[in-house]
Amino acid sequence: MIKTDCHVHTSFSSDSDSSMESMIQGAIAKGLDTITFTDHMDYDFPEGYGMDFIFDPAAYFEELNRLKAKYSDRISILSGIEIGLKPVYTNNYDDLLNSYDFDFVIGMNGGMIYDRKTNRTWQTELLTTEEMKETLSYMMPLVEKYQIPVNCEGGGNINAMFIQGELLEAEKRHGWMFEDHTGDLDGFCAKRCFKILFRCNEHVDEIRNHFLERFGDTYQMIETFPGTVEMMHKGIDKGNGMKIWTSWAGIDMKDCIGFGDNENDNTLLQDCGLGVCLKDGNPKTIAVADELTDYTCAEGGVGHYLMDHYLKPKGLM
């Protein structure tokens, strides 16, 4: 059983009110061996969310080191950070990461690649407001018929329509409110975004087929978790992202393993030398995978696979 959590936010992060110590105590109560605090640091975070995602690293490490000493005989405590990836702030993040000895770093922005070693950055082109309006105008009869929650993502765009269900849950999780543009297509499309999400549940196939019949030559519509499809430009996928990064790093794609569990992972699994799908993955992702894990995502399928197929055979554990 995996007894480590490497992605935990505390009150140092704008999206959490929990203290480090309360999270540590909770981790110990659950039987964890290791916990990693990865609080948000995102310079120039877009206005409208009610959060700035900036914290004091010196105060963070002072509290973390105090608690590491206090709980050293009960749990391993690691330092981490979840950073934004805006290219204009590359040097700022480099200075930050060189100034503090973080154990774990997460890049949090979709549609971006940043390689710290080579200082290279790639970023996808946002949808234009004209593209957004053209595609949504075509989709609105079905959206309105089923009152499908739709929202923008990326580019600081927090516009949405028919806010209910999963969108309400997302507001609770993140602590901010979408801007409601139900019945206001011009307002919804007034600002560019990376992708548009349709949370259509049982209407997934109808929504996707209707969209691709008209726009399939230019855009893609991918299921990212059950009941939700995302519309974006063609060619923006994890497989191409991996190809870009490996070309910078001088690594052959055939020497890479790709793990995934849903349609947005399919190109990664297909383009890597070995594609592995989680045991409880989407049937369409299982179909393109070379191998299947013996455990589900919740059971730590990726970790078990690496231990059983790589670490243990090589005598690394």
C-alpha positions, 0 to 999 in steps of 0.5 A: 500500500502507498503511504505517501501524499506528495500533493498537500496544500496548507494555509500558506496557499490561498486555497486552503485554511488548514495549518501544516500541523493539522495536516500532519496530525491528520496524515499520522492518524491515517497511517501515512509515512510521508507528507509533502506540502506543495503550496501554491506560488503563482506570480501575477495570478489573474484577478477575479478569483479572490486569491493571489497565490503568493506566500512567504517561503522563509516563513514556510520553511521556518514552520516546516522545519519546526514541525519536522523536528517535532514529528521526526519520530512519527512521519517524514515531512518534505517541502514542496511548491506548486508553481505557475508557468508563465514564461515571463516569470521564468527567471523569478521562479528560477531565482525562487527555486535556487534560493530554497531547497524544495524537495518537490516541485509541481508545475500547475498550468495546463497547455505549457511546458517549462524545462528548468535545465535548458530554460526553454518554454513552450505554450499553446495558443489560446482560442481567439474570442472569434473561435469561441463564439463561432463554436459555441454559437453552433453548440448552444441549441444543445447546451440550452436544451439540456442546460449543460454546464459550460466553462472556460479554462486558462488565460485567466478566464473564469466565465461559465454558464448553467452553473450547477452540479460539478461547477458548484463543487469546483467553486467549493473546492477552489474557493472562488466563484465563476462569472455567470454568463448564462444567456450572455454568449458575447460576455462568455466569449469576451476573453480568450481561453485555452479550452472550453469544458462541457460537463454533459454527463449522459449526453457526452456522445451526442455533444461530441459527435455534433461538435466534431461533425462541424469542427472536427478538422480544426478542433478536438473534443476529448473526454477527461473524466466521466461525463466531461469533454473539453474542446481545444485546438487539434494537436494540443495533447500530452503525446506532443507535449512529451515529444517537445520535452524529450527533444529538448532533453535529448531523450528518445521517446521509445525509452519513455513510459507513459501512464494514464487512465482517460482519453486525454492520456491516449496520445501519451500512451501511444507515443511513448515506447511503453503505454500503461493504463490504470486498471480502472481506466477508460475503456478507450484508453485501455484499448490503446495501452500496451499494458495494464496495471494490477491496481487501480488509481486509488490503490496506487497503480502507478507506484505498484507498477514501477516497484514491481516492474522496475525498482524491485527487479533492478534491486533498487528497493 
